[in-house]
């Protein structure tokens, strides 16, 4: 979605159920995108599977790079579990948008192993382009 639409969601000016098909952007080569994490609920006994799911999503985005890039991810943490998850991935609070709004720039230094794996993948692709 466009970043402005995501901000409307995070500010509570728009509900998720009000998102229209035209609000969802189609991935096109050469463009950058902002992502909105609508919800993530994981039972404690399945937390390891969630980490694997997240790794696979980021591996997909690395495969698409540099043709299609996501610029930032935004999330809304409405529960203590949500807060724990965004904190674990080192999302930054965006209090200027809303009390429960968070942002992740996947290209900035991040101590999360999942995010650093993604960053190394991107760096490897960039380095291989330089060697050609």
Number of C-alpha atoms within 10 A of each C-alpha: 15 13 16 10 16 23 17 14 23 24 18 12 10 14 11 12 6 9 14 8 7 8 12 11 11 9 14 11 12 10 12 15 18 17 17 20 12 11 11 11 12 14 8 8 7 10 12 10 12 15 12 12 12 13 17 14 13 19 17 12 18 23 15 15 18 16 14 17 19 19 15 16 18 25 26 23 23 12 11 8 13 18 18 12 16 20 15 12 15 19 21 15 21 17 11 8 15 15 14 17 23 23 18 21 17 18 16 10 11 16 11 13 12 17 22 16 15 21 19 13 18 20 14 13 15 13 11 10 9 8 6 5
